[in-house]
Amino acid sequence: MLISNIVLVVTALLTSASAQSCAKINTRKEWRELTTFEQQDYFRGVNLLKKAPSTSNNANRYEDFVATHLQNVPFAHNIAYFFPWHRQFLRSFELALQQVLKKPDYTLPYWQWTIDSQAPERSPLLTPTAFGTNGQGVEKCLLDGAFRNWTTTQGSSRPRCLKRDFNLGSRIGAFASPEVINSAVMTSRDYVQFRPTIEANPHGQVHNGLGGRSGDMSFMFSPNDPIFFLHHAMVDRIWYEFQNAKPANKLSFGGPSKNDGTGTAKLTDNMIPFNVNVQSVMDTRFGCYIYSAGVTVQPRSFKRKVRRATEVNPLSVKSDDRSEIQLIRVPAPLDIEYITRMGLNLTEVRLSEAKEKLIIEDVNKLIMAKEYQSPAALGALQTGELVQAPSFDDVTPGFTAKEQ
C-alpha cells in the first residue's frame, strides 16, 4: 500500500509539472476521426517538410527525420528505450509540422490498424486519395496518393523512389486484432513484459506487411514512408493505454539497455540524440497531448449461421484468407529475413507469436459459441457502424483475455 501511494504521489507531481508548461492539452485523433481538411493538413505539412531545407546535410527537412531514425537504430530498437525514444521522436516531428503549417495546436493523427487488421489492404488509408496503395513495377515505386512520385536519398547511395511492397502481393497479411492488443495492455505484469510483446509482433507486422521484401517500411529507413508516423503514433497510443491501465504502470520501466540483452535501463537514462531522459517523456503531457479513445465498429447480427466450435478449427483462418467474415485471423509468423534485418530477438518474436495465437484461439471459440463478435471481423466492417469508442478498450464488451 505504501509503495502504491508513493507511485501515485510521484505520478501526480510529474503530471502537474508537465501540464504546467502547456497552454493547452491537445488530443491526437484516429485518422477516421479527422475532417477532410484535417487529413489534408497532414498531407500538406509533410509535403512542406519535403520541400523545406535540411537543418543538417540531408536532401530536405523531412529526410532529417528519416536520417535521425536510421542513425540511431541501436538506441531505439529491441531494447527498453523503444517506446520512450519513439515518443520523443514523434513529438519532434509533430513540432516541425506545427511550424510549417503555422498551427501551434496541430497534433499527429494515428492509424488504428487493429480495426483494419483482418484485411489491411482495404484500409481507407491505403487508397489513391490518401496514403496511396501498393508500389508498382519492378521497383515497387509508389505512384498514387499524397506522396506519389516521391524520391528519397535515405537508405540509398543515389536518389530513388519511395517504395511500398505489400507482403502478400496485392494483399497484406493480417495484423494484430483489437483483442490481442487489449490482452497485452491489460495482462502484462510490467513494462519489461509489455515492451517486447508489442515491439516484436504487432509493431513488426505492420512494418513487414506494408514493406514486404523491398518496401521502405521493412527497413530502418522506414520513416521514408509518411504512414510510418501514423503507425508509430498508434504504437505510442498503445503504450499510453498501458500506462493508464493501472497506477503502477505510470512509471513502469526497465529491461535491457544494450542490444545484446545486457544492461539495465533506468528512468534517468539519457536518450540519444535528444538529450532528454526517459522520465521526462513518461507522461504524454510533456508534449501537451493525450490520445482520443479512437474508433470501433458496432457489429450487427450476421445473417448466416455461426459455425459450432466442433465444426472448424478456431486457428484455421489463414492470414491471406478474405472469405471468412466472422473469425479472427492468426497473423503469419514474421519472416526470418525480416527478423534478422531488423535485429529482432528471435526468441521474443516467437514467444509473442505464440501468445497471440492463444488469444485468437480463445476469441474464435467465443465467436463460434455466439458469445462474442469482434469489431475487427470482416463481417462487422461490412455491415456494422463505425462509431467513436467509449473508452480506451478497443474491444467490445464481453471478451476478457486470459493472462498468458
Stockholm file with secondary structure:
# STOCKHOLM 1.0

chainA/1-404         MLISNIVLVVTALLTSASAQSCAKINTRKEWRELTTFEQQDYFRGVNLLKKAPSTSNNANRYEDFVATHLQNVPFAHNIAYFFPWHRQFLRSFELALQQVLKKPDYTLPYWQWTIDSQAPERSPLLTPTAFGTNGQGVEKCLLDGAFRNWTTTQGSSRPRCLKRDFNLGSRIGAFASPEVINSAVMTSRDYVQFRPTIEANPHGQVHNGLGGRSGDMSFMFSPNDPIFFLHHAMVDRIWYEFQNAKPANKLSFGGPSKNDGTGTAKLTDNMIPFNVNVQSVMDTRFGCYIYSAGVTVQPRSFKRKVRRATEVNPLSVKSDDRSEIQLIRVPAPLDIEYITRMGLNLTEVRLSEAKEKLIIEDVNKLIMAKEYQSPAALGALQTGELVQAPSFDDVTPGFTAKEQ
#=GR chainA/1-404 SS CHHHHHHHHHHHHHHHHHHHTCSCCEEECBGGGSCHHHHHHHHHHHHHHHHSCCSSSSSSHHHHHHHHHHHTHHHHSSSTTHHHHHHHHHHHHHHHHHHHHTCTTCCCCBCCTTTTTTSGGGCTTSSTTTTCCCCBTTTTBCCSSTTTTCEECTTSSSCEECBCCCTBTTBCCCCCCHHHHHHHHHHCCSHHHHHHHHIIIIIHHHHHHHHTTTSGGGSTTGGGSTHHHHHHHHHHHHHHHHHHHSGGGTTCCCSCSSTTSCSCCCTTCEETTTTEEGGGGSSGGGGTEEECCCEEEECCCCSSCCCCTTTSCTTCCCTTCCSCCSSCCCCCCCCHHHHHHTTCCHHHHHHHHHHHHHHHHHHHHHHHTTSCCCTTSHHHHHHSEEEECSSSCCSCTTCCCCCC
#=GC SS_cons         CHHHHHHHHHHHHHHHHHHHTCSCCEEECBGGGSCHHHHHHHHHHHHHHHHSCCSSSSSSHHHHHHHHHHHTHHHHSSSTTHHHHHHHHHHHHHHHHHHHHTCTTCCCCBCCTTTTTTSGGGCTTSSTTTTCCCCBTTTTBCCSSTTTTCEECTTSSSCEECBCCCTBTTBCCCCCCHHHHHHHHHHCCSHHHHHHHHIIIIIHHHHHHHHTTTSGGGSTTGGGSTHHHHHHHHHHHHHHHHHHHSGGGTTCCCSCSSTTSCSCCCTTCEETTTTEEGGGGSSGGGGTEEECCCEEEECCCCSSCCCCTTTSCTTCCCTTCCSCCSSCCCCCCCCHHHHHHTTCCHHHHHHHHHHHHHHHHHHHHHHHTTSCCCTTSHHHHHHSEEEECSSSCCSCTTCCCCCC
//
